[in-house]
Amino acid sequence: MARRVKALPGPAKTQGFVEIAEGVHIFIGGDGGTNFGLVLTDEKPVIVDNDIRIRKAFVSGMKEITRKSPGLVLNTHHNFDHTSDNGYYHKRGAVSVGEENVRLEMEREENEGIWVKQMAGRPQKVEHLIGKLHIAPPMVTFEDEISVRYGGRLFEMVHIGHCHTKGDTVVWMPEERILFTGDLLDYRTHPVARLGNFGNWIDAIPKLKKFPAKFLIPGHGPIPTQPASKVWDEFRGYMTKLRSRTTAALKKHRTTVKAVPGVHMDEYRNWFRSNLVLQNATLMAKELRKKR
């Protein structure tokens, strides 16, 4: 009998705000849910990403921390679970900032009629929002990078390229050494890659490791306690193993349909969203076949 591969540790199932540095609060989604940032400044707070489905919990927790409404909203990428409440904050005077592809991808999904519909069937219900909720793209867009100085804080937004999505951007706070990664990093959580490019993603990790981060804030999963370099290596290991195992399966079975069931990631079975292995192997196979 084959020896069962030892599983890497899974993350704790926590939810709610934690303060990681003075005035820097992180809302942990729990169970692999989306994480958001709340940064206090000398003026109004700054939030990193948002989701209309989590508004009640996020705003309730925020009011226990500050009575001020956010003045800035920073978007790491276009996905619904990172931008769908932009409009709520716009109406309350906040200015949102995001890379140009964030705007373009939001507009594409709105025009295709999938902005809300694609989220149907998930634990947080959106069916009642179909036809009623519309996109609110970032008000200020940029290409490559932008430095935002606000309320005595510095936020550097750097476009990493098409990895998870076309607009993937990190928010770097150099003075605090905090890096909001968006979904460029899902910590001990299987990544969603339906709009991604695995090759670019793997190639981007050396660039991401150059940020001397004390804290990595992943798009999903808990805040890592390991050194940043080890976290990136672990995540890269997931993707390189997925690539090598999918390559081997394609070589053996030739077609994607026959190859994918033979791709196993048993050591990651404790990670959140383990049901995504089949989907990710399928996406990897399609990407590999295009390169032939």
TORLUMTOR-820706 format. One record per residue (C-alpha): residue number from 1; residue in three letters; x, y, z. Coordinates in Angstrom, 1 decimal. Layout:
    i   aa      px      py      pz
  NUM  Ala       X       Y       Z
...
This chain:
    i   aa      px      py      pz
    1  Met     0.0     0.0     0.0
    2  Ala     1.3     3.5    -0.9
    3  Arg     2.3     5.7     2.0
    4  Arg    -0.1     8.6     2.6
    5  Val     1.5    11.9     2.0
    6  Lys     1.9    14.0     5.2
    7  Ala    -0.5    16.9     5.1
    8  Leu     0.7    20.5     5.7
    9  Pro    -1.0    22.2     8.6
   10  Gly    -4.3    23.9     7.9
   11  Pro    -5.2    27.4     9.2
   12  Ala    -7.3    28.2    12.2
   13  Lys   -10.9    29.0    11.6
   14  Thr   -11.0    32.6    12.9
   15  Gln   -13.1    35.6    12.0
   16  Gly   -13.2    39.2    13.0
   17  Phe   -10.8    42.1    13.5
   18  Val    -7.2    41.8    14.9
   19  Glu    -4.8    44.6    15.3
   20  Ile    -1.3    43.7    13.9
   21  Ala     0.4    47.1    14.4
   22  Glu    -0.6    50.4    15.9
   23  Gly    -3.7    51.5    14.1
   24  Val    -3.6    48.7    11.6
   25  His    -6.5    46.3    11.9
   26  Ile    -7.2    43.3     9.7
   27  Phe   -10.7    41.7     9.3
   28  Ile   -10.0    38.0     9.0
   29  Gly   -12.7    36.3     6.8
   30  Gly   -12.4    32.9     8.5
   31  Asp   -12.8    29.5     6.8
   32  Gly   -10.8    30.9     3.9
   33  Gly   -13.1    33.9     3.5
   34  Thr   -11.8    37.3     2.2
   35  Asn    -9.6    39.5     4.4
   36  Phe    -9.8    43.3     4.6
   37  Gly    -7.7    46.0     6.0
   38  Leu    -8.7    49.0     8.2
   39  Val    -5.9    51.5     8.8
   40  Leu    -6.3    54.4    11.1
   41  Thr    -4.7    57.7    10.0
   42  Asp    -4.5    61.3    11.3
   43  Glu    -7.4    62.0     9.0
   44  Lys   -10.0    59.3     8.1
   45  Pro    -9.4    55.6     8.1
   46  Val    -8.2    53.8     4.9
   47  Ile    -9.7    50.4     4.0
   48  Val    -8.2    47.8     1.8
   49  Asp   -10.8    45.9    -0.2
   50  Asn   -14.5    45.3     0.7
   51  Asp   -17.4    43.0     0.1
   52  Ile   -21.1    43.9     0.3
   53  Arg   -21.9    40.5     1.7
   54  Ile   -19.6    41.2     4.7
   55  Arg   -20.7    44.8     5.2
   56  Lys   -22.7    44.3     8.4
   57  Ala   -19.9    42.4    10.2
   58  Phe   -17.2    44.7     8.9
   59  Val   -18.9    48.0     9.6
   60  Ser   -20.1    46.8    13.0
   61  Gly   -16.5    45.9    13.9
   62  Met   -15.1    49.1    12.5
   63  Lys   -17.4    51.2    14.6
   64  Glu   -15.9    49.6    17.7
   65  Ile   -12.5    50.8    16.5
   66  Thr   -13.3    54.2    15.1
   67  Arg   -16.2    56.6    14.7
   68  Lys   -14.9    58.0    11.5
   69  Ser   -16.0    56.7     8.1
   70  Pro   -13.3    55.7     5.6
   71  Gly   -11.7    58.4     3.5
   72  Leu    -9.9    56.1     1.1
   73  Val   -10.6    52.7    -0.3
   74  Leu    -7.7    50.8    -1.9
   75  Asn    -8.6    47.9    -4.3
   76  Thr    -6.1    45.0    -4.8
   77  His    -8.0    43.6    -7.8
   78  His   -11.4    43.5    -9.4
   79  Asn   -13.1    40.4    -7.9
   80  Phe   -16.6    40.9    -6.4
   81  Asp   -15.4    39.9    -2.9
   82  His   -12.8    42.7    -3.0
   83  Thr   -14.7    45.6    -4.6
   84  Ser   -18.5    45.0    -4.4
   85  Asp   -19.0    47.6    -1.6
   86  Asn   -17.0    50.4    -3.3
   87  Gly   -20.3    52.2    -4.0
   88  Tyr   -21.3    52.2    -0.3
   89  Tyr   -18.2    54.0     0.7
   90  His   -18.3    56.3    -2.3
   91  Lys   -21.7    57.6    -1.1
   92  Arg   -20.1    58.3     2.2
   93  Gly   -17.4    60.5     0.8
   94  Ala   -14.6    58.0     0.2
   95  Val   -12.3    58.0    -2.8
   96  Ser   -11.3    54.6    -4.2
   97  Val    -8.0    53.8    -5.9
   98  Gly    -7.1    50.9    -8.1
   99  Glu    -5.0    49.8   -11.1
  100  Glu    -6.5    50.5   -14.5
  101  Asn    -7.3    46.8   -15.2
  102  Val    -9.4    46.7   -12.0
  103  Arg   -11.8    49.2   -13.7
  104  Leu   -11.6    47.4   -17.0
  105  Glu   -12.3    44.0   -15.6
  106  Met   -15.2    45.3   -13.5
  107  Glu   -16.7    46.9   -16.6
  108  Arg   -16.2    43.7   -18.6
  109  Glu   -18.1    41.6   -16.0
  110  Glu   -20.9    44.1   -15.8
  111  Asn   -21.3    44.2   -19.5
  112  Glu   -21.3    40.4   -19.7
  113  Gly   -24.0    40.3   -17.0
  114  Ile   -22.0    38.2   -14.7
  115  Trp   -20.9    40.7   -12.1
  116  Val   -23.3    39.4    -9.5
  117  Lys   -24.6    36.2   -11.1
  118  Gln   -21.2    34.5   -10.9
  119  Met   -21.3    34.7    -7.1
  120  Ala   -24.7    32.9    -6.8
  121  Gly   -24.9    29.6    -4.9
  122  Arg   -22.2    30.5    -2.4
  123  Pro   -22.7    30.6     1.4
  124  Gln   -23.2    34.4     1.4
  125  Lys   -26.3    34.9    -0.7
  126  Val   -26.3    37.4    -3.6
  127  Glu   -29.4    36.3    -5.5
  128  His   -31.4    39.2    -4.2
  129  Leu   -28.8    41.6    -5.6
  130  Ile   -29.0    40.4    -9.2
  131  Gly   -30.1    43.3   -11.4
  132  Lys   -29.9    45.7    -8.5
  133  Leu   -26.2    45.9    -7.6
  134  His   -24.0    47.5   -10.1
  135  Ile   -20.2    48.1   -10.3
  136  Ala   -18.5    51.1    -8.7
  137  Pro   -15.0    51.0   -10.2
  138  Pro   -12.1    52.8    -8.6
  139  Met   -12.4    56.6    -8.9
  140  Val    -8.6    57.0    -9.3
  141  Thr    -6.8    54.5   -11.5
  142  Phe    -3.1    54.1   -12.3
  143  Glu    -0.7    51.9   -14.3
  144  Asp     2.4    50.2   -12.8
  145  Glu     2.5    51.9    -9.4
  146  Ile     1.3    54.9    -7.3
  147  Ser     2.3    56.3    -4.0
  148  Val    -0.6    57.5    -1.8
  149  Arg     0.1    59.7     1.1
  150  Tyr    -2.8    60.2     3.4
  151  Gly    -3.2    61.1     7.1
  152  Gly     0.4    60.6     7.9
  153  Arg     0.6    57.2     6.3
  154  Leu     2.2    56.0     3.1
  155  Phe     0.6    53.4     0.9
  156  Glu     2.5    52.2    -2.2
  157  Met     0.3    50.3    -4.7
  158  Val     2.3    48.2    -7.1
  159  His     0.8    46.4   -10.1
  160  Ile     2.4    42.9   -10.2
  161  Gly     0.8    41.8   -13.4
  162  His    -1.6    39.1   -14.6
  163  Cys    -1.4    36.3   -12.0
  164  His    -4.7    35.7   -10.2
  165  Thr    -6.4    38.5   -12.3
  166  Lys    -5.2    41.1   -14.8
  167  Gly    -5.2    43.9   -12.2
  168  Asp    -3.3    42.1    -9.3
  169  Thr    -1.9    44.8    -7.1
  170  Val    -0.1    44.8    -3.7
  171  Val    -0.5    47.5    -1.1
  172  Trp     2.8    48.1     0.6
  173  Met     3.1    50.1     3.8
  174  Pro     6.9    50.6     3.9
  175  Glu     7.1    52.3     7.3
  176  Glu     5.2    49.5     9.0
  177  Arg     6.5    46.8     6.7
  178  Ile     3.0    45.5     6.0
  179  Leu     2.1    44.0     2.6
  180  Phe    -1.5    43.5     1.6
  181  Thr    -1.2    40.9    -1.1
  182  Gly    -4.8    40.6    -2.4
  183  Asp    -5.3    37.2    -3.9
  184  Leu    -1.7    37.0    -5.1
  185  Leu    -1.4    35.0    -1.8
  186  Asp    -4.0    32.8    -0.3
  187  Tyr    -2.4    31.4     2.9
  188  Arg    -2.9    27.7     3.4
  189  Thr    -6.0    28.1     1.2
  190  His    -6.2    26.7    -2.3
  191  Pro    -6.1    29.6    -4.8
  192  Val    -8.9    30.5    -7.2
  193  Ala    -7.3    30.6   -10.6
  194  Arg   -10.2    30.8   -13.1
  195  Leu    -9.0    34.1   -14.5
  196  Gly    -5.3    33.5   -13.7
  197  Asn    -2.0    32.7   -15.4
  198  Phe     0.0    30.2   -13.4
  199  Gly     3.2    30.8   -15.3
  200  Asn     3.1    34.5   -14.5
  201  Trp     2.1    33.8   -10.9
  202  Ile     5.1    31.5   -10.3
  203  Asp     7.4    33.9   -12.0
  204  Ala     6.1    36.9    -9.9
  205  Ile     7.0    35.4    -6.5
  206  Pro    10.7    36.4    -6.6
  207  Lys     9.5    40.0    -7.1
  208  Leu     7.0    39.6    -4.2
  209  Lys     9.7    38.2    -1.9
  210  Lys    11.7    41.4    -2.4
  211  Phe     9.3    43.4    -0.2
  212  Pro    10.8    43.2     3.3
  213  Ala     7.5    42.4     4.9
  214  Lys     7.1    41.9     8.6
  215  Phe     3.4    41.1     8.1
  216  Leu     1.8    39.5     5.0
  217  Ile    -1.9    40.1     4.7
  218  Pro    -3.2    37.4     2.3
  219  Gly    -6.4    37.7     0.3
  220  His    -7.7    34.6     2.0
  221  Gly    -6.6    32.6     5.0
  222  Pro    -5.1    33.7     8.4
  223  Ile    -2.2    36.0     8.9
  224  Pro     1.0    34.0     8.6
  225  Thr     3.3    33.7    11.6
  226  Gln     6.1    32.3     9.5
  227  Pro     8.8    34.6     7.9
  228  Ala     7.5    36.1     4.7
  229  Ser    10.0    34.3     2.5
  230  Lys     8.9    30.9     3.9
  231  Val     5.3    31.8     3.2
  232  Trp     6.0    32.7    -0.4
  233  Asp     8.1    29.5    -0.8
  234  Glu     5.3    27.4     0.5
  235  Phe     2.8    29.0    -1.8
  236  Arg     5.1    28.7    -4.8
  237  Gly     5.7    25.1    -3.8
  238  Tyr     1.9    24.5    -4.2
  239  Met     1.9    25.9    -7.7
  240  Thr     5.1    24.3    -8.9
  241  Lys     3.9    20.9    -7.7
  242  Leu     0.6    21.4    -9.4
  243  Arg     2.4    22.2   -12.6
  244  Ser     4.8    19.3   -12.5
  245  Arg     2.1    16.8   -11.6
  246  Thr    -0.2    18.1   -14.2
  247  Thr     2.6    18.0   -16.8
  248  Ala     3.3    14.3   -15.9
  249  Ala    -0.4    13.5   -16.1
  250  Leu    -0.7    15.1   -19.5
  251  Lys     2.4    13.2   -20.7
  252  Lys     0.8     9.9   -19.6
  253  His    -2.8    10.5   -20.7
  254  Arg    -2.5    13.1   -23.5
  255  Thr    -5.9    14.7   -23.0
  256  Thr    -7.0    17.1   -20.2
  257  Val   -10.1    15.1   -19.4
  258  Lys    -8.1    11.9   -18.8
  259  Ala    -5.1    13.6   -17.2
  260  Val    -6.8    15.8   -14.5
  261  Pro    -8.2    13.0   -12.3
  262  Gly    -4.7    11.7   -11.9
  263  Val    -3.4    15.0   -10.4
  264  His    -3.3    14.7    -6.6
  265  Met    -2.2    17.3    -4.0
  266  Asp    -2.7    15.2    -0.9
  267  Glu    -0.3    17.1     1.3
  268  Tyr    -2.5    20.1     0.9
  269  Arg    -5.7    18.3     2.0
  270  Asn    -5.9    20.3     5.2
  271  Trp    -5.9    23.6     3.4
  272  Phe    -9.2    25.5     2.9
  273  Arg   -11.1    25.0    -0.3
  274  Ser    -9.5    21.6    -1.1
  275  Asn   -12.3    21.0    -3.5
  276  Leu   -10.5    23.4    -5.9
  277  Val    -7.7    20.9    -6.7
  278  Leu    -9.6    19.4    -9.7
  279  Gln   -10.5    22.9   -11.0
  280  Asn    -6.9    24.1   -10.6
  281  Ala    -5.4    21.1   -12.3
  282  Thr    -7.9    21.6   -15.2
  283  Leu    -6.8    25.2   -15.6
  284  Met    -3.2    24.3   -15.3
  285  Ala    -3.6    21.6   -18.0
  286  Lys    -5.3    24.0   -20.4
  287  Glu    -2.5    26.6   -19.8
  288  Leu     0.2    24.0   -20.4
  289  Arg    -1.4    22.7   -23.6
  290  Lys    -1.6    26.3   -25.0
  291  Lys     2.2    26.6   -24.6
  292  Arg     3.0    23.5   -26.7
